[in-house]
Amino acid sequence: MSRLPVRLVRESNPQFGYITGLGGLTGNPPSTACGACQTAGGVRSCIVVLPFGRKCVASEALDVYSILRRLNAGEIVPELIGDFVGEEFVSSVLGKMNFSADELATTGIGYGMWVVATELTRWVSSVIFAGDPTGGTEGESEPVGLDNQVITGRTDIGGAACSSLDSYVVNYGAPYNRTDSGGSVLIREINRAVAVLTERAHRAGLAPVSFALVTSPELRFLLADMWAAAYTATFGYQLTSGGPYLVDLSASSASRDRILSEGALNILGNTVPLVADDGVPVVTGQQTTSSTIYILPMTYAGNRPGVYLQLFDHRMSVSDAERLPFIFTDGGAVQWWVTQTGPCYTVSGSVRPRVVLEVPHLAAKITGIQYTPGTPSWPAPGAGDGVSNR
């Protein structure tokens, strides 16, 4: 998530127009110097709907006793709160509640701020790929995640086919009904996908384009392991008779470690970042786990962002902000408010994200990649042992 460019916007219109091509020339070429030229066809385009998501989270109700007490010296640290919510929010709350910075950062209000900021961050991370606005309400809804944008069979807002915007999608489980223990088939499929997308970019006048491979953390490790082995193994080719053949396993291990430390693969002569993202969906089965590899156009046509995160700018005019009990951080991306009920306070925060893939026809995904987990699964976000003492 941290690699995506972020744009703050106030335009709430969810319609995005994509130019898919030109209609072609009509008429005959002129036969004389003053004859009528052929007519250029009109621009063909598709309009796609990408609404904002919406999420708000509130802290637990904190009474005066909870706000002003601290259980122990290590319960919360000011630097951690500052990283999540920023000094702007801290200062604003201080002005409204007459707490010093040290008091706020080391008491219940600071604890509530940290919890809300953490949950909002987790939610945004989870919907960047898996977001689905179906079933959303005015109070809470998800944006259209990348898994629902890197697709085929795309249509525009009026239902017309927009095959020119189709992504390159491969169901790895369907055509390869066999064990790809060495990963050679998968590696070839990745190379093929990058080659196809690069050619599309050149044909559409959108080159140069730079890609990133994004997948789940564990599949990233396995992919690096397979990629390194491909340099020293047979890569699926039949060896001629007359061995023996020597394979330097230490070189393979060193190559894998270099891929992981540098966070990049060499694909068709280009350095492509290999990114692990906790938000990539992972399906855990009884024997195997499956996930997806996304090939995303990070930039195209030079340095234009191909995929980025939009956040609604909640900032109001000074007069409106003075009348309403809202506080804004991160340039307006996060809206905060403190609610008082008797002697208790609740800290609430809200965000409205939208993921934009400007060139879906330059994106790809390989789905249904099954593998045997090599490490124990982490608890789900929010899970944990112990009891709450607040």
N, C-alpha and C positions, 0 to 999 in steps of 0.2 A: 504493500500500500504506500509506503514512504517514497517509492520511486516514481509515482504518478505525479505529473504536474497538477497543481491545484489552481482553479480559477474561481473567484468570487463573482457572482452575477445576481442581478435583481430581476431579470426577465424570466417570468414564470411560464411563458409559452413553451409547451413541451414538444413542439414540432420542429424537426430538423430536416433540411433539404439536402439531398445528395445529387450531384450531377453524374449521370450514368453514361452519357455519351451524346453524340450528335446524330441527327436523323439521316445524314448522307446527302449527296448531291442529287438534284433533280434537273431534268432538262438536258438538252444536247449542247455539246461544246460549240462555241461560235465558229462559223466558217469564214467570216470576214473580220477585219480589224474593228469594225464598229458594231459587230453583232452582239446580241444579248448573251451574257455569261450564264453559266449554270448557277442555280440557286442553292445556297447552303441550307441544309436541313435544320430544323429547330433543335434546341437543346432538350435532351431527354433527362428527366429527373424523377426522383422518388422522395416522398415526404414520409419520415418515420417518426413515431411518437415515443419520446423518452421523458416520462414525467419525473419530477423530483420524488425522492423518498422522504419519509418523515419519521423521526424518533425522538421521544422525550423520556427522560429518566429522572426520578426523584430519589433523594436520599431518605433514609429512615427519619422519622420524627425525632428531633433532638430536643430534650427539655433543657432548662437552664443548668441543671446539675451536670448533664452530659456535655453541654457546650463548654463549661468552665473547668471541667476536670480532665486530667490526663492519667492514664493507667500506669505507664512507665515510660522511661526515657526513649525507648526504641519503638514506640507505637507508631509514630508518624514523623517524617522529617520535612522541614520546610522546603528543601531543594526538590523533593519528589513532587510535592504539590505544585510548586512553581513550574516544573516541567510539564505537568498535565494541563493546568488551567491558566497559567501566566500571571505576571505581576499586575496586569490591568484589572483582572477580576478581584485579586486580593485587595488592591487599593480601593476599588469601588465598594466592596463589602465592608471594608474597614470604615469607610466614610459613613455608611448607613448604620452600622452597628456599634461604632465607637470601641472597637478592639484594636489593640496594637498588632503589628505584624507577627510578633512572636506568639501572642495569645491565639491569634487566628490559626496559625500554622500548626500549633501543637495541641489543639482542642477539638471538640466534636464537630464544629463547623468545617474545619480543615479536613477532617476525616470524611465528612459527607461530600465535600467538593471532590476529593480524590476518588471516592467510590463512583460518583456520577460520571466523571470524566473517563474513568476506566471502562465503564459499561458502554458509553457512547462510542469510544474507540473500538471496542470489540465488535459492536454492531456494524459500524461502517466497514470494518475489515471483512465481516462475514457476508455482506451484500454486494461487494464489488464484483465478485464472480457469480454468486448464487442468487442474487436479488431477483425477485419476481413480484411485480405489483399486483398480480391477480389476488383478489380477496382483500385488498387494502381498504382502509377507511380514511376519513378525514383526519382522524387522530393519529393513526400510524399506518405507514405503507412502506414498501420496499421499492427502490429504483430498479430499473431493468439492468440486471447484472451482465457481465461479459459473456457468461455461458448462454444467455438468451439473446446475445447480439452476434456472436460468432456462430452463425447458423446458415443453412441452405433453405431454399423455398421461401425467401423473403418476399413480402408484399408491402405496398405502401399504404398510407392511411385510407385510401379509397378501395383497397383490395386488389389493385392491379399488380401483376407479377413484376418483381424487380430482381430478376436472376443476375443482372449485372453486378449487384451488390452481394451476391452469395459468397460466403467465406469458403475456405478449403477445409472440409470436414472429413475425417477418416474414423470409422468405427473399427478400432484395432481388434476387437473381439470377434467381429463377424467374418471378415475374409481370411483371417489367420487362425484356423481351427486347429492349432497345433501348439506345441511348446516352443517358444523362442528363447531357449535357455541362455544363449549367448548375447541376445539383444541385437543381432545383426539386422534382422528384419525391421525392428523399430528404428534403428539408427538410419537405415536406408530411407524409411518413410519420412523421417524428420528432414533429411537432406532433400528428398523429393519435394516436400512441402515448401521449404525455403526457396528452392529453385523455381517452383511454380509461382510463388508470390512475388519473387524478384522480377520474373518475366512479366507478370501482370503490371507491376509498377512501371516498367519501361514502356510497355505498350500503351498504358493510360497516361503517360507523361507525368507520372508521380514519383519518378526516381530522382535522386537516390533515396532508398528506404533502409532504415535500420530496425532490426528485430530484437526481441527478447524472448527467451524460452522461460515460461513460468509454470511451475507445478507444485505439488505438495512437498514438504521438507524431506520425507523419506524417499519419495520417488526421485527427487533431485539427487540424493546420494547414490541411489542405484543407477541412475542414468550416467552419472559421472564415472561410476565403476565400469559400466558397460562400454562407455566411450573410450576410456583409457585402454581397456582390454582389446578393443578393435584395432588399435595401432600395432599390437604385438601378436594378435591371434590371426586366424585365417579369414576372419570377417565373412564367414559363410561360404567361402569358395572351396572347391574341391582341390586338395593338394595332389600333385603328381606323385607317383610311387617312387620309392628309392630313398626314403628317410634315413636316419632320424632327422626330426626338425626340433630346433631348440627355441623355447620361448622364455624371455627374460621377465620373470614375474616381478622382480624388484623394480624394473623400469615401468611396468604396468602400474604398480602401486604408487610410484612417484608421480606418474602422469595423472592418476586419479586425484592425488593430494594437491597437485598443482591446479587442476581444474576447480576443485573445491575452494582452495585458498584465493584464487583469482576470480572465481565466480563467473567463468565464461567458457564457452566451447568454440572451437574453430570449425565453422561450417562453410564449406565451399569457398575457403580462403578468407572468410570474414570472421571477426571476433564477435560472438553473440553472447550477451549476458545470460547466465543460467541462474534463475531467481527462484527461491523457495518462498511460498506465500501460504500462511495458515488458512487463508480464506478459500483456497482451492478445495472444492468438494472432494471428500474421500468416503467411499462406501466400503464398510467393513463387513465381510462375509464370514462364514463359519471356518473356511479353510484359507481363503485369500482375501486380499484387499484390492480395490480398484480405484483408479484416479484418472486424471486427464492432464495432458500436456498442452498448454496454449502457446502459440507463436503469435506474438502481438507486434504490430508496427508502432514502435515507440516514436519514430519520426519519419516523415516522408516529404518529398519535394524539397529537399534541403534540410531545413530544421523546423518544419511545422510539426507540432505534437500530433501523433496519430491516435493516442488514447490519453484521456485525462479525466480528472475528477472535478466536477463543478459543485460548489457549495453555495447555497442561497445566502445572500448578504442580508442579515437581519437589521443592520444599522438603520436608525431613523434620524430625522432631523433633531437638532439640539432641543427644540421646544417640545417635541414629542417624547424624547427620552426623559426629559425632566418631569413630565406628567405621568409617565407610565413606569411601573416598577421593574424595568428590564435592564439587564447589564449585558454587554456584548464583548466577546473576546475573539482572538484569532482573526482580527480584521472584520468582524461581523459574522463569521462562520458559525459561531456558537452563541446561542441566546440563553441567558441565565436569569433566574429570579429566585428570591428568597420569600417564602410564605410564612407568616406568623399566625399561629393559632394559640391564643392564650400565652402561656410561658414557653411554648414549643416552636421550633423553627424547622423548615424543610427547604433544602437546597435542590433546585430543579434545573436541568439543562436540556437543550433541544438542538438538533441539527437536521438539515435537509440536503442530502447528497444526491448527485446524479452522475452516472458514469457515461462518458461520451466516447464512442469509437468512431472517429471521423472517416475512416477508410475500412469498412468491414470486409471489403473484397481483398484486402491485403492482410487479413488475419486468418489463422488456421487453428484447429484443435484436433488432437488425436485422443479419442475417448476409449473407454473400456480396457485400459491397460491394467491387467491383473498381475499381482505380485504377492509374494509371501512376506508379511511384515517381519522385519529383522530386529525391531526394538519394541518394548512394551508401549502401549498407547498411553498418552497423557490423559488426565481427567478432562471432561468437557469444561468449557469456560464457565466459571461460576461455581464449579464443584470444588469441594474441599472438606477437610475434617475440622474438628474443633467446634467451639460454640462462640456465639457473639456475646461480647461483654459490654456492648454499648446499649 
